[in-house]
Amino acid sequence: MNSAERPAAAAGTFAIGGDMPVTRLGYGTMQLPGPGVWGESKDPDEAVRVLRRAVELGVTFIDTADAYGPFVADHLLRKALHPYPDDLVIATKAGFSRTGPDRWVPIGRPEYLRQQVELSLRHLGLERIDLLQLHRIDPEVPLADQVGELAALQQEGKIRHLGLSEVTVAEVEEASRTATIVSVQNMYNLARRDAEPLLEYAETAGLAFIPWFPLATGELARPGGPLAAAAREHGASPSQLALAWLLQRSPVMLPIPGTSSVTHLEDNVAAATIDLDDAEFAVLLRAVS
């Protein structure tokens, strides 16, 4: 395929951990399971088509988690893409127990984390997980014990790189005393930028910054708002502009928009081909500053 057929490549690449290059516009699987991120997909066949189409469009970074379903997203990933393309990086997460739809309970006991990593390897059909992220820090368990168990699995060859999700700069620094951390994943989007200090830290430290919920645009997308105006000028959707803004915001940014629709997937990935000029970027930056 040429570059026009693989638009995700227009986002450029970032080497996670310095040795694992991925296209900067990835895909997240959280919307593939049923309502409340619980149970089977409403349309498993479409979910498989979405995953295969993402790869066709040039996506080489897919983010998932044992908690999505649980394991529903992982089963779909394996069905759609195994044996995986050589350049595909699959990132997953462990550290949440699911007790029902929309219910998430952090569990960071070392024996639980080990169990979930082993299950992820089995369900995904992998011998080694490219990037394992601690889904949430369990406040009842010392962070060194949680990260230490993941580091032990890394030493055993079951994990390539380690990351963290929903953390502060101080927590990244604390975890880094136990193991090498290569990525952070926090909520961040054009309308909500609370994690700005963490993004700046990631830039300085060379960490990948994986923003979840990247498409929230809030009031910016209202008729007459700055995002809607810029979208009209580019002949694009507000969501595409929001993703283009994230990609331009930082070279360490790896957005992972998720969807259960091939049409929406194609719309999202097309954002990689949009360039904002400095004035447009600044207008959107100031809109929520």
N, C-alpha and C positions, 0 to 999 in steps of 0.2 A: 504493500500500500504506500501511496505517496503521502506527503505531509498533509495535504488537504483532507485525506481520508482518515488521518490520525491526528485530529486537532489537539488532543491533550498534550502532544509533544511541544506545541507552541508555548506552553507554560514554562519550558525549561526544566532543568533537573536539579536535584539536591542529593548529595551523598550522605545518607543517614549513617552516623558513626564513622564517617570518612571513607567508607568502603562499600556502601550499599546504595547505588544511585537509583533514584525513582523519578518519574515525572511529578512535577510539583502539584498538579491537580489530580487528586486521587478520588477514591470512591469509598463511602462508608455504608456498611450493611445493616445499620440499625432499623431501617424501615422495611426490611424484608419479612420479619416475622409478623404475627397477627397483632391486633390492637393491644396497646399497653406493652409492646415488645414481648408478647407472650403467645406461645403456641404457633401453630403452623401458619404459613403464608396464606393470604386470601387467594392468591393466584401463583402457585409454585412454578408453573410453566413460564409465566411472565418474569418471575424472579430469576429464573435460569437465563432467560433471554437478556435481561438487564446485565447480568454478570458477564456473559459472553460478549455483549455489545460494548461494555466498558473496555474490555481488553482490545477489541477491534478498533476502538477509537483512540487507542494509544495509552490508556491508563495502565500504569505498572505498579501502583500502590493501592492496596485494598486494606481497609481497616475494619476489623470485626471484633467480636468478644464472645467468650463462653456464655455470658449472661443474655445474649440476644436470642431469646426463644424459650428457655435456654438451649443452646446448640443448634437451633433451627437454621440460623444464618450460616453456620459452619457446614451443616449438611448440604445446604444449597450451593455453597462455594465449591465443595468437593464434587458434587454432581455436575456442576456447570463447567468446571475448569481443570479438574484433575485428569491426567497428570498436568501439573501447572507449567506455564511457559517459563523458560529459563530466566527471563528478566522480570518476572512478577514477584513483588515483595508483599507478603501477607503479614500484617501486624495484628496481633490479638491482645486481649486483656484478661486478667484474672483478679479477683478480689471482691466480687459481688456475689451474694447468694440471692436467688429469686424465689420469693414465696407467693407470687401471684402477679397478675397484670399490674404494671406501673409500681410494683413494690421492689425495692432494691435495698439490701442489707449488707453493709461492708463486713467482710470476714477476712482478716489478714493473718490468721493462725498459720504458721509455716506448713503444717500437715495439710491444711485445706488448699493452700496455694500450690503445693506440690501435686496434690490430686487433680486440681483443675488444669494445670499445665499438661499433665499426662493425658487427661481426657481430651484436651485441645489437640494434642499431637495425633491421637487416635481418630477423632472426628474429622479433622482436616486432612488426614492422610499424609502427615509430614513426619520426617525424622528429626527436624530441627525447626523451631519457630524463629523467623527472621527478626521480629521485634515483639517482645513481651512487655506489656505495660501494666503496672500495678493500677488497677481500675480505680480504686480509692484507697487512701490510707485508713486503716482501721485504728481508731483512737484508743482501742483497748489493748493493742499489741504494740510493743516497741517497734519503731520504724526500722531499726537496724535488724530486727528479727525477720521482718517481712521482706526487706530488700536482700537480706543475707541468704534467705532460702532461695530466692530467685537467682542470686549470684551463684549459689551452689549448683543449681540446675544448669546455669550457663557453663560452669566449669565441667559439668558432665557432658556437655555437647548438645544439650537439648534446647538451648536458647542461644541465639547469636548476639542480640543486643537487648538492652533493658531501657525502658522508659517509665514515665510517671504520668498520671492523669489527675487533673483538678488539684493542683498543688501551688504553694507559694514559693518564692525564691528561697526562703529560709529552709523549706522542706527539701527542695532540690539539693541545696548545699549539704543538709544533714544526710540525705540518702547517698550523696556522692562520696561520703566518707566510708561507705560500706562497699559500693560498687560503682562502676562507670555508667553514668546515665547519659543517653544520647538523644533523648526526645522528651518533650512535655506536651500534654494534650489538655487544654483548658477551653472552656467556652469563650469564644471571641468572634465578633462579627462587626460589621460596619456600625450597627446601632448600639452595640454593647462592647466596650473595650476595657473592662475592669482589669483584664489580665495584661495590660500594657507593660507594667514593670517586669513581668515574667517574659514577655516577648523581647524586651530590651536585653534582659539577662541571656536569653537563648541566643540572640544575635552575637553577643560578646563571647559566649562560651562555645558557639558553633553547634548548638543543639537544634534539632528539628522542632518546629513549633506547629502542632497539629490542631487547628481550631475546630472544635465541634460546634454544631448548630451554626454553620457559617452563613446561612442564607437569611437569617432574621434581619429584616430591614425596618420594621416598625413604621414610625411616622415619616421616615425619609422617603418612602415609596408612595405617599399620599399624592393625589392629583395636585400638581403645582409644586410639589416638593422637589428638593435638589436631585434626588436619585431618579425620580420620574422624568425630570427635565433632561438629565444626562442620558437616560435610556432612550428617549425619543431622538436625541441628536445622533446617537450611535445606531439607531434602528435595532435596538436590543431590548431585552426584558430587564426590569429592575434586579431580578435575581442574578442575571448574567453580569450586570455592572457591579453588584455587590461582591461577586467572586473575583472579577477582574481587579477590583480595588484591593482585595486581600492579597492577591498575587503580586500586585505592585507595592504593597505596603512593606514587604520584607522578603529578602531572598531565602530566608529560612522557613517561610510560611508554606505549609502543605495542607490546603483545604481538602476536606473529604465530604463534599455534599452527597447526601444519600437520597435515594428515590426507589420506588417499586415499579416505575414506569419507564419504558424505553424512550418514549417521547421526551419526558422530563430529563432523563439522563443525557440525551443528545443536546438538549437546550443548555444544560449545565456545562457540559464539556466544551461547548462552543465558546464559553467565556474565556477560555485560554487564548483565543485569537484576538481578543479585544485589548487595545492599548488606550489607556487614559493619558491625556496630556497633563502637564504639571498643574495647570489651572483647575482642571476638572478634579484631579486628585485632591487638591487643596480645598476646594469647595466642599467636597464630601467629608474630608477630615475635620474641617471646622464645624460642620453641621451638628456634630454630636460632641464637640470638645467642651 
